[in-house]
Amino acid sequence: MTGTDELRRYRAPAWNEPVISALGRPGERGLLVPPVEAGIRRAVGDARSMVPSAMRRAAPPGLPELSQPQVLRHFLRLSQEVLGMELNIDLGEGTCTMKYSPKVHEQILQEVAEIHPLQDEDTIQGVLEILYRFGHTFLREISGLDEFGFQAGGGSAAVFTNACILRKHLERTGELASRNEIITTIFSHPCDAAVPASAGFKVVTLYPDPDLGRPTTEALEAAVSERTAGLFITNPEDTGIFNTEIDEWTRIVHDAGGLCAYDQANANALLGVTRAREAGFDMGFFNLHKTFSSPHGSDGPACGAVGVRKELGRYLPVPVVAFDGTRYRLDYDRPDSIGKVRDFLGAVPVVVRAYAWATSMGADGLREAAEISMINNSYLETKLLPIRGVGKPYSVRRRVDQIRYSWERLKEETGLGTEDVERRMVDYGIQSYFLSHHPWVVPEPFTPEPCETYSKSDLDYWAAVLRRISDEAYSQPDVVRTAPHHSSATPLDPAPLNDPARWAMTWRAYLRKHGRSKGSGRAPRTTGSPRAPRRRR
């Protein structure tokens, strides 16, 4: 490549790899365990007799039987079909900070990889110190909140923790029956509505003013009542618009007797710039697998670091790491705790990696990361808005770390929309998922988030790909409509998504729904699009 606007040729391997449960053959082994020596057997006896009969399996687990080379081939083939941070420019997973994690921090994880969650406290003082210091020193300084817990397995789980803390608080004050409404905004993350609803609250959703791009303060005042339990909100919202009146919002909710929870899953543009405490929030969370450089692992590993003001600390999930001046310990003695939201202490390696990143960055480095994120966002805007078919809804000029753009004009003029562009992007070696949360209040949306990881040349190349796809949409629409052409990804057969009878969340459920026995070999072909099974792993 000789210039940032020259597009790379790309063609991904497409192995059409079955799931590993369909690959095995009876009797194949990856490791042969040597038989127990006679002397050991005489001294120890039959190990199976030590397991109570009620706890023994009626039959061995239905695990795949493969040799070591087969296992390696399987996972290496899958890795060749994946576009990740180290292979491409993935500046945006639809409002998710995708940043580079320094490899030196991966080395540190080897020190904690073999710690058992039930080890005695005296043997894990170092890990407990990291958990304590990261919450009580780093995150307290960054947010202004007083106590933190790390059990939540991600952002939605962290919002659920906040909702349970609020519910427990209202139970304690005797107001739960009367205060049952949570206020949120349509451009906050969808979990800020869904999770309080799952915790038993009614949800009041505010929609944006056509000019501001966010709800007005007057709309909040009209929504607040004696039934208001709290405010769950993202700021900046997922459009990149920052509510400059947020301290007035929290005052209004407090005056009505409610509490305020801050969704800071993507806080990359706020580090060292604004704090939850000064904005008036009582609780909130950070996603360590986004803002704090630990990789975004889709379904895991992830960690939502939940923070609260001191007076709400009694409700945090147990155990909470405590320090008496000489020794770190696990504090279970919190009778008002909401209990557990996950086993043990949560994803400890994610916290260790985030601790290492924040330590290496320092306060100045965190502030610089925020500033570069905003500079990158502004620069990318200058590259995207001239592209034919791209629009920027709402008249608010300045956005923070991301912008929700729209392909509405492209859709009107070519019949091709954001999902078509997304599929075509992978043909140029670019990670494709850049859509935005439903409902699509912004028509045909896409939301890149160019955090501090990306260079000017990265942003130039990413914009050049979108420019090329726009040109193709107007001159060769069928090329875009039938994409991707050079990738292992394929158009998704929509039928299973609309037919609960075909849903299968586990391999066992898949076999049951297709009438196959566990030992019947490879999975059956799926009807519909002949390419669909490769996408639906």
DOTORFI-67508 format. One line per 2 residues: number of its first residue (from 1); for each residue x, y, z of C-alpha. Coordinates in nm, 4 decimals, padded with zeros to 6 digits, m for minus. Layout:
REM residues N
NUM> X/Y/Z ~ ...
This chain:
REM residues 537
1> 00.0000/00.0000/00.0000 ~ 00.1493/00.3316/m00.1084
3> m00.1055/00.5733/00.0309 ~ m00.3824/00.5916/00.2859
5> m00.6549/00.6099/00.0197 ~ m00.5340/00.3031/m00.1746
7> m00.7633/00.0142/m00.0902 ~ m00.6091/m00.3217/m00.0060
9> m00.6991/m00.6402/m00.1861 ~ m00.8522/m00.8832/00.0616
11> m00.9837/m01.2363/00.0466 ~ m01.0585/m01.4339/00.3618
13> m01.0349/m01.8121/00.3933 ~ m01.3758/m01.9737/00.4130
15> m01.3475/m02.3161/00.5741 ~ m01.7183/m02.3822/00.6281
17> m01.6019/m02.5276/00.9584 ~ m01.8545/m02.7337/01.1591
19> m01.8966/m02.6787/01.5294 ~ m01.6454/m02.8835/01.7275
21> m01.9167/m03.1110/01.8673 ~ m01.9801/m03.2372/01.5139
23> m01.6137/m03.3134/01.4382 ~ m01.5345/m03.5921/01.6823
25> m01.5136/m03.9649/01.6230 ~ m01.5647/m04.2235/01.9009
27> m01.2355/m04.3374/02.0506 ~ m01.0146/m04.0499/01.9343
29> m00.8118/m03.8851/02.2090 ~ m00.5959/m03.5780/02.2470
31> m00.4220/m03.7124/02.5558 ~ m00.3750/m04.0633/02.6890
33> m00.3823/m04.0643/03.0670 ~ m00.1468/m04.3278/03.2120
35> m00.3101/m04.5963/03.4259 ~ m00.2935/m04.5584/03.8028
37> m00.0004/m04.7434/03.9546 ~ m00.0899/m05.0369/04.1751
39> 00.0696/m04.8859/04.4866 ~ m00.1275/m04.5636/04.4498
41> m00.4498/m04.7553/04.3907 ~ m00.3960/m04.9620/04.7065
43> m00.3237/m04.6482/04.9134 ~ m00.6018/m04.4289/04.7730
45> m00.8648/m04.6750/04.6631 ~ m01.1231/m04.6181/04.3919
47> m01.1673/m04.2428/04.3411 ~ m01.5221/m04.2913/04.2153
49> m01.6268/m04.4259/04.5531 ~ m01.5439/m04.0855/04.7048
51> m01.8195/m03.9221/04.4965 ~ m02.1692/m03.9676/04.6460
53> m02.3912/m04.1765/04.4229 ~ m02.6444/m03.8914/04.3908
55> m02.3736/m03.6728/04.2355 ~ m02.2489/m03.9272/03.9791
57> m02.3468/m03.8941/03.6159 ~ m02.5731/m04.1602/03.4756
59> m02.3654/m04.1475/03.1571 ~ m02.0394/m03.9776/03.0573
61> m02.0754/m03.6205/02.9268 ~ m02.1275/m03.5938/02.5515
63> m01.7951/m03.4242/02.4800 ~ m01.6370/m03.4290/02.1321
65> m01.3617/m03.6887/02.0911 ~ m01.0730/m03.5432/01.8887
67> m00.6967/m03.5655/01.8634 ~ m00.4765/m03.2663/01.9432
69> m00.4064/m03.1836/01.5737 ~ m00.7779/m03.1825/01.5011
71> m00.8438/m02.9392/01.7855 ~ m00.5654/m02.7082/01.6653
73> m00.6862/m02.7168/01.3055 ~ m01.0407/m02.6368/01.4147
75> m00.9591/m02.3278/01.6179 ~ m00.6867/m02.2021/01.3836
77> m00.9269/m02.2243/01.0906 ~ m01.1849/m02.0265/01.2840
79> m00.9216/m01.7659/01.3718 ~ m00.8446/m01.7181/01.0029
81> m01.2067/m01.6260/00.9385 ~ m01.2159/m01.3525/01.2008
83> m01.1449/m00.9816/01.1581 ~ m01.0254/m00.8511/01.4950
85> m00.8316/m00.5597/01.6409 ~ m00.4924/m00.6998/01.5398
87> m00.5992/m00.7679/01.1804 ~ m00.8060/m00.4692/01.0770
89> m00.9404/m00.1247/01.1639 ~ m01.2490/m00.1962/01.3748
91> m01.3287/00.1551/01.4917 ~ m01.6740/00.0938/01.6186
93> m01.9018/m00.1910/01.7171 ~ m02.2085/00.0286/01.7208
95> m02.1180/00.2501/02.0196 ~ m01.8528/00.0195/02.1663
97> m01.4989/00.1425/02.2278 ~ m01.2686/m00.0971/02.0408
99> m00.9146/m00.0146/02.1455 ~ m00.5775/m00.1808/02.1392
101> m00.4637/m00.3641/02.4528 ~ m00.0838/m00.3439/02.5005
103> 00.0698/m00.6900/02.4947 ~ 00.2831/m00.6255/02.8017
105> m00.0409/m00.6331/02.9990 ~ m00.1154/m00.9813/02.8667
107> 00.2110/m01.0996/03.0253 ~ 00.0884/m00.9806/03.3645
109> m00.2186/m01.2014/03.3376 ~ m00.0014/m01.5120/03.3548
111> 00.0572/m01.4288/03.7209 ~ m00.3136/m01.4614/03.8048
113> m00.4242/m01.7265/03.5564 ~ m00.3986/m02.0170/03.7999
115> m00.5507/m01.8521/04.1057 ~ m00.8511/m02.0472/04.2310
117> m01.1529/m01.8377/04.3386 ~ m01.1827/m02.0340/04.6625
119> m00.8222/m01.9883/04.7747 ~ m00.7604/m01.8651/05.1259
121> m00.7458/m01.4844/05.1482 ~ m00.3917/m01.4939/05.2821
123> m00.2700/m01.6569/04.9588 ~ m00.4224/m01.3935/04.7255
125> m00.3303/m01.0701/04.9005 ~ m00.1742/m00.9318/04.5817
127> m00.4873/m00.9782/04.3706 ~ m00.7077/m00.8419/04.6473
129> m00.4826/m00.5370/04.6683 ~ m00.5225/m00.4756/04.2936
131> m00.9011/m00.5010/04.3214 ~ m00.9069/m00.2675/04.6201
133> m00.6645/m00.0123/04.4784 ~ m00.8298/m00.0035/04.1382
135> m01.1681/00.0707/04.2947 ~ m01.0697/00.2885/04.5885
137> m00.7882/00.4816/04.4201 ~ m00.8221/00.4778/04.0422
139> m01.1968/00.4610/03.9784 ~ m01.2811/00.6732/04.2820
141> m01.0558/00.9494/04.1489 ~ m01.1871/00.9158/03.7930
143> m01.5566/00.9157/03.8900 ~ m01.5800/01.0696/04.2363
145> m01.7903/00.7733/04.3523 ~ m01.6835/00.6094/04.6771
147> m01.7077/00.2305/04.6534 ~ m01.6784/m00.0147/04.3650
149> m01.7563/m00.3793/04.2985 ~ m01.6496/m00.5910/04.0010
151> m01.8942/m00.8828/03.9920 ~ m02.1075/m00.7636/03.7010
153> m02.0215/m00.9469/03.3805 ~ m02.0683/m00.6476/03.1502
155> m02.2660/m00.3287/03.0966 ~ m02.6173/m00.4737/03.1083
157> m02.5289/m00.6734/03.4206 ~ m02.3896/m00.3550/03.5751
159> m02.7126/m00.1649/03.5004 ~ m02.9026/m00.4569/03.6545
161> m02.6820/m00.4225/03.9631 ~ m02.7637/m00.0505/03.9782
163> m03.1353/m00.1285/03.9430 ~ m03.1195/m00.3891/04.2210
165> m02.9345/m00.1445/04.4465 ~ m03.2044/00.1150/04.3838
167> m03.4787/m00.1402/04.4497 ~ m03.3113/m00.2504/04.7739
169> m03.2746/00.1127/04.8822 ~ m03.6447/00.1775/04.8182
171> m03.7377/m00.1368/05.0083 ~ m03.5355/m00.0129/05.3036
173> m03.6987/00.3315/05.2953 ~ m04.0463/00.1844/05.2462
175> m04.1007/00.3608/04.9109 ~ m04.0805/00.0708/04.6668
177> m04.4582/00.0410/04.6247 ~ m04.5011/00.4097/04.5401
179> m04.1766/00.4838/04.3528 ~ m04.1802/00.2450/04.0595
181> m04.0820/00.4520/03.7520 ~ m03.7394/00.4829/03.5895
183> m03.6749/00.7668/03.3452 ~ m03.4337/00.7160/03.0570
185> m03.3768/00.8516/02.7051 ~ m03.4153/00.6770/02.3719
187> m03.0501/00.7403/02.2818 ~ m02.9182/00.6016/02.6087
189> m02.8043/00.2431/02.5718 ~ m03.1128/00.0188/02.5378
191> m03.0212/m00.1692/02.8557 ~ m03.0942/00.1485/03.0528
193> m03.4603/00.0799/02.9759 ~ m03.4647/m00.2980/02.9437
195> m03.2805/m00.3815/03.2636 ~ m03.4832/m00.1635/03.5056
197> m03.7921/m00.3178/03.3463 ~ m03.6553/m00.6650/03.4190
199> m03.5927/m00.5520/03.7784 ~ m03.9617/m00.4682/03.8184
201> m03.9742/m00.0961/03.7361 ~ m04.1914/00.0841/03.4841
203> m03.9914/00.2787/03.2259 ~ m04.0556/00.6308/03.0983
205> m03.8553/00.7020/02.7819 ~ m03.7815/01.0580/02.6681
207> m03.7353/01.1340/02.2966 ~ m03.5042/01.3951/02.1446
209> m03.5910/01.7514/02.0592 ~ m03.5545/01.7911/01.6785
211> m03.2903/02.0620/01.7188 ~ m03.1047/01.9591/02.0346
213> m03.0828/01.5929/01.9399 ~ m03.1621/01.5080/02.3021
215> m03.4658/01.5567/02.5283 ~ m03.5155/01.9027/02.6723
217> m03.4948/01.9728/03.0435 ~ m03.8615/02.0724/03.0258
219> m03.9447/01.7205/02.9012 ~ m03.7699/01.5741/03.2035
221> m03.9584/01.8053/03.4376 ~ m04.2859/01.6899/03.2827
223> m04.1911/01.3236/03.3295 ~ m04.0795/01.3496/03.6921
225> m04.3406/01.2788/03.9572 ~ m04.3883/01.1322/04.3026
227> m04.3616/00.7906/04.1299 ~ m04.0088/00.8562/04.0055
229> m03.7586/00.6075/04.1459 ~ m03.4613/00.7220/03.9439
231> m03.2874/00.8289/03.6259 ~ m03.0806/00.5817/03.4215
233> m02.8979/00.7653/03.1465 ~ m02.5969/00.7618/02.9153
235> m02.4122/01.0901/02.8678 ~ m02.2923/01.1545/02.6056
237> m02.5775/00.9630/02.4508 ~ m02.5128/00.7057/02.1812
239> m02.5350/00.9803/01.9200 ~ m02.2246/01.1482/02.0660
241> m02.4314/01.4415/02.1941 ~ m02.3361/01.5533/02.5444
243> m02.6097/01.6890/02.7693 ~ m02.4559/02.0075/02.9085
245> m02.7486/02.0440/03.1501 ~ m02.6922/01.7056/03.3130
247> m02.6319/01.8539/03.6590 ~ m02.9718/02.0243/03.6326
249> m03.1271/01.6902/03.5352 ~ m02.9872/01.5137/03.8407
251> m03.1030/01.8026/04.0632 ~ m03.4573/01.7735/03.9278
253> m03.4658/01.3979/03.9936 ~ m03.3172/01.4404/04.3413
255> m03.5714/01.7093/04.4261 ~ m03.8424/01.4609/04.3327
257> m03.6891/01.2022/04.5677 ~ m03.5234/00.9798/04.3058
259> m03.1661/00.8575/04.2556 ~ m02.9506/00.8884/03.9434
261> m02.7480/00.6132/03.7730 ~ m02.4793/00.6973/03.5149
263> m02.4185/00.4549/03.2287 ~ m02.0503/00.5168/03.1472
265> m01.9896/00.2014/02.9473 ~ m01.8077/00.4151/02.6909
267> m01.6370/00.6809/02.9016 ~ m01.3378/00.7175/02.6749
269> m01.3965/01.0848/02.5984 ~ m01.4611/01.1778/02.9626
271> m01.1527/01.0449/03.1436 ~ m01.0027/01.3330/03.3371
273> m01.2581/01.5738/03.1861 ~ m01.5859/01.5243/03.3763
275> m01.6836/01.3152/03.6780 ~ m02.0057/01.1441/03.7806
277> m02.0002/01.2960/04.1293 ~ m01.9893/01.6580/04.0113
279> m02.2683/01.5797/03.7652 ~ m02.4826/01.4704/04.0603
281> m02.4954/01.0935/04.0104 ~ m02.5440/00.8501/04.2968
283> m02.4200/00.5393/04.1191 ~ m02.2998/00.4185/03.7826
285> m02.0507/00.1917/03.6137 ~ m01.7599/00.1664/03.3714
287> m01.7069/m00.1137/03.1215 ~ m01.3475/m00.2210/03.1783
289> m01.3580/m00.4208/02.8548 ~ m01.4005/m00.0991/02.6579
291> m01.2765/00.2218/02.8155 ~ m00.9972/00.0557/03.0130
293> m00.8442/m00.1356/02.7202 ~ m00.9361/m00.4896/02.8149
295> m01.0574/m00.6440/02.4879 ~ m01.4249/m00.6399/02.4043
297> m01.4885/m01.0141/02.3972 ~ m01.8479/m00.9978/02.2694
299> m02.0010/m01.2500/02.5105 ~ m01.6981/m01.2353/02.7407
301> m01.4749/m01.1887/02.9189 ~ m01.6174/m00.8606/03.0384
303> m01.6490/m00.6587/03.3563 ~ m01.8870/m00.3830/03.4571
305> m01.7255/m00.1915/03.7446 ~ m02.0201/m00.0698/03.9550
307> m01.9625/00.2406/04.1669 ~ m02.1840/00.4033/04.4305
309> m02.1809/00.6895/04.6781 ~ m02.0811/00.5954/05.0316
311> m02.4373/00.5824/05.1623 ~ m02.5268/00.3197/04.8992
313> m02.2187/00.1063/04.9602 ~ m02.4131/m00.1198/05.1971
315> m02.6059/m00.2573/04.8985 ~ m02.3099/m00.3638/04.6800
317> m02.2881/m00.7327/04.5872 ~ m02.0852/m00.9384/04.8330
319> m01.8076/m00.9994/04.8860 ~ m01.6574/m00.6514/04.8761
321> m01.2789/m00.6252/04.9072 ~ m01.1929/m00.4417/05.2291
323> m00.8625/m00.3253/05.3823 ~ m00.7948/m00.2850/05.7546
325> m00.4593/m00.1088/05.7147 ~ m00.2474/m00.4226/05.7099
327> m00.4474/m00.6947/05.5355 ~ m00.6973/m00.7239/05.2526
329> m01.0050/m00.9378/05.3084 ~ m01.3360/m01.0360/05.1536
331> m01.6182/m00.8616/05.3367 ~ m01.9400/m01.0664/05.3439
333> m02.0787/m00.8879/05.6491 ~ m02.3194/m00.6591/05.4640
335> m02.6745/m00.7523/05.5674 ~ m02.8277/m00.4997/05.3248
337> m02.6338/m00.6328/05.0232 ~ m02.8307/m00.7271/04.7122
339> m02.6392/m01.0556/04.7253 ~ m02.4497/m01.1838/04.4239
341> m02.4906/m01.0990/04.0564 ~ m02.2141/m01.3380/03.9506
343> m01.9995/m01.6079/04.1065 ~ m01.6980/m01.5208/04.3185
345> m01.5298/m01.1853/04.2436 ~ m01.6204/m01.1458/03.8764
347> m01.3728/m01.1439/03.5864 ~ m01.0558/m01.0768/03.7880
349> m00.8162/m01.0947/03.4873 ~ m01.0133/m00.8136/03.3204
351> m00.9645/m00.5961/03.6307 ~ m00.5930/m00.6773/03.6422
353> m00.5507/m00.5807/03.2768 ~ m00.7448/m00.2565/03.3294
355> m00.5367/m00.1790/03.6393 ~ m00.2172/m00.2285/03.4393
357> m00.3417/m00.0015/03.1605 ~ m00.4510/00.2780/03.3940
359> m00.1210/00.2529/03.5850 ~ 00.0858/00.2780/03.2683
361> m00.1217/00.5694/03.1379 ~ m00.1312/00.7773/03.4551
363> m00.3655/01.0716/03.5061 ~ m00.2138/01.2750/03.2235
365> m00.2288/00.9798/02.9857 ~ m00.5956/00.9149/03.0589
367> m00.6785/01.2785/02.9868 ~ m00.4748/01.2621/02.6655
369> m00.6635/00.9487/02.5568 ~ m00.9892/01.1394/02.5982
371> m00.8615/01.4370/02.4002 ~ m00.7269/01.2243/02.1150
373> m01.0595/01.0382/02.0973 ~ m01.2425/01.3666/02.0466
375> m00.9862/01.4890/01.7923 ~ m01.0169/01.1616/01.5988
377> m01.3946/01.1898/01.5995 ~ m01.3842/01.5435/01.4640
379> m01.1307/01.4473/01.1974 ~ m01.3315/01.1449/01.0833
381> m01.6359/01.3703/01.0517 ~ m01.4511/01.5855/00.7959
383> m01.3791/01.2702/00.5930 ~ m01.7280/01.1137/00.6089
385> m01.9681/01.4031/00.5561 ~ m01.8496/01.4750/00.1969
387> m01.9275/01.1146/00.0992 ~ m02.2368/01.0925/m00.1188
389> m02.5301/00.9501/00.0732 ~ m02.3929/01.0182/00.4252
391> m02.5929/01.2423/00.6573 ~ m02.5514/01.3719/01.0136
393> m02.8893/01.4074/01.1857 ~ m02.9573/01.6902/01.4311
395> m02.8085/02.0349/01.4126 ~ m02.5758/01.9965/01.7117
397> m02.2334/02.0705/01.5653 ~ m02.0021/01.9326/01.8300
399> m02.0126/01.5653/01.9217 ~ m01.7833/01.3977/02.1720
401> m01.6366/01.0553/02.0958 ~ m01.8766/00.9301/01.8289
403> m02.1432/01.0445/01.5842 ~ m02.4538/00.8610/01.4725
405> m02.4487/00.9115/01.0970 ~ m02.7190/00.8056/00.8517
407> m02.7276/00.6416/00.5076 ~ m03.0893/00.7565/00.4620
409> m03.0148/00.9507/00.1428 ~ m02.8204/00.6544/m00.0010
411> m03.1202/00.4316/00.0713 ~ m03.3603/00.6711/m00.0969
413> m03.1434/00.7143/m00.4073 ~ m03.0071/00.3596/m00.4565
415> m03.2257/00.1276/m00.2488 ~ m02.9167/00.0249/m00.0517
417> m02.8861/00.0950/00.3189 ~ m02.6591/00.0565/00.6150
419> m02.6804/m00.3250/00.6281 ~ m02.5744/m00.3450/00.2640
421> m02.2783/m00.1157/00.3280 ~ m02.1872/m00.3213/00.6339
423> m02.1698/m00.6439/00.4333 ~ m01.9611/m00.4831/00.1601
425> m01.7063/m00.3405/00.4067 ~ m01.5599/m00.6810/00.4845
427> m01.4575/m00.7205/00.1204 ~ m01.1988/m00.4513/00.1927
429> m01.0707/m00.6163/00.5108 ~ m01.2622/m00.3878/00.7469
431> m01.4544/m00.5181/01.0462 ~ m01.8136/m00.4767/00.9441
433> m02.0351/m00.4349/01.2487 ~ m02.0910/m00.0610/01.2819
435> m02.4673/m00.0419/01.3112 ~ m02.6585/00.1247/01.5922
437> m02.9035/00.0093/01.8521 ~ m03.2669/m00.0471/01.7700
439> m03.5059/00.1220/01.7352 ~ m03.3597/00.3100/01.4408
441> m03.4796/00.6566/01.5386 ~ m03.2041/00.7771/01.3071
443> m03.2853/00.6093/00.9718 ~ m03.0202/00.3730/00.8304
445> m02.7735/00.4559/01.1115 ~ m02.4046/00.3821/01.1609
447> m02.1950/00.4885/01.4569 ~ m01.8154/00.4711/01.4320
449> m01.6168/00.5456/01.7484 ~ m01.2574/00.6358/01.6578
451> m01.0885/00.6233/01.9992 ~ m00.7234/00.7071/02.0661
453> m00.6019/00.3737/01.9258 ~ m00.6410/00.4784/01.5634
455> m00.3949/00.6798/01.3595 ~ m00.4716/00.9391/01.0939
457> m00.3908/00.6846/00.8240 ~ m00.6345/00.4360/00.9843
459> m00.9123/00.6932/00.9711 ~ m00.8219/00.7875/00.6132
461> m00.8383/00.4253/00.5022 ~ m01.1668/00.3558/00.6811
463> m01.3270/00.6617/00.5213 ~ m01.1843/00.5634/00.1816
465> m01.3599/00.2257/00.2057 ~ m01.6947/00.3954/00.2710
467> m01.6321/00.6379/m00.0149 ~ m01.5663/00.3460/m00.2531
469> m01.8800/00.1616/m00.1383 ~ m02.0882/00.4750/m00.1880
471> m01.9545/00.5064/m00.5423 ~ m02.0368/00.1400/m00.6052
473> m02.3891/00.1835/m00.4690 ~ m02.4595/00.4473/m00.7326
475> m02.2687/00.2865/m01.0237 ~ m02.2757/m00.0914/m00.9498
477> m02.5540/m00.1493/m00.6965 ~ m02.5638/m00.5253/m00.7495
479> m02.2027/m00.5547/m00.6303 ~ m02.3031/m00.4027/m00.2970
481> m02.6391/m00.5789/m00.2789 ~ m02.4838/m00.9278/m00.3141
483> m02.1821/m00.8630/m00.0879 ~ m01.9685/m00.9917/00.0684
485> m01.7703/m01.1560/m00.2082 ~ m01.4259/m01.2077/m00.0507
487> m01.5138/m01.2970/00.3066 ~ m01.6058/m01.5953/00.5179
489> m01.9098/m01.3975/00.6346 ~ m02.2242/m01.4609/00.4346
491> m02.5749/m01.3130/00.4170 ~ m02.7768/m01.4369/00.7111
493> m03.0808/m01.6517/00.6436 ~ m03.3542/m01.4546/00.8270
495> m03.5878/m01.7513/00.8649 ~ m03.4444/m01.8933/01.1908
497> m03.4583/m01.5481/01.3501 ~ m03.8334/m01.5314/01.2948
499> m03.9132/m01.8916/01.3854 ~ m03.8714/m01.9852/01.7538
501> m03.9178/m02.3509/01.6605 ~ m03.5749/m02.3362/01.4906
503> m03.3888/m02.1544/01.7664 ~ m03.1180/m02.3561/01.9400
505> m02.8996/m02.1992/02.2070 ~ m02.6935/m02.5135/02.2738
507> m02.5570/m02.8021/02.0682 ~ m02.7810/m03.0442/02.2570
509> m03.0889/m02.8352/02.1733 ~ m02.9790/m02.8189/01.8096
511> m02.9538/m03.1961/01.7853 ~ m03.2895/m03.2409/01.9575
513> m03.4695/m02.9992/01.7253 ~ m03.3195/m03.1635/01.4181
515> m03.3927/m03.5150/01.5393 ~ m03.0289/m03.6206/01.5550
517> m02.8613/m03.8355/01.8186 ~ m02.5329/m03.7306/01.9774
519> m02.3344/m04.0015/01.8024 ~ m02.4723/m03.9401/01.4550
521> m02.1735/m03.7465/01.3266 ~ m02.1835/m03.4144/01.1494
523> m02.4707/m03.1704/01.1799 ~ m02.7448/m03.1836/00.9155
525> m02.7584/m02.9252/00.6428 ~ m02.9917/m02.6342/00.7108
527> m03.2592/m02.5543/00.4548 ~ m03.2805/m02.2084/00.3050
529> m02.9808/m02.0141/00.1831 ~ m02.7024/m02.2648/00.1028
531> m02.4470/m02.0297/00.2606 ~ m02.6406/m01.9647/00.5808
533> m02.4991/m02.2461/00.7999 ~ m02.1478/m02.0947/00.7914
535> m02.2721/m01.7737/00.9511 ~ m02.4907/m01.9420/01.2103
537> m02.2208/m02.1108/01.4204
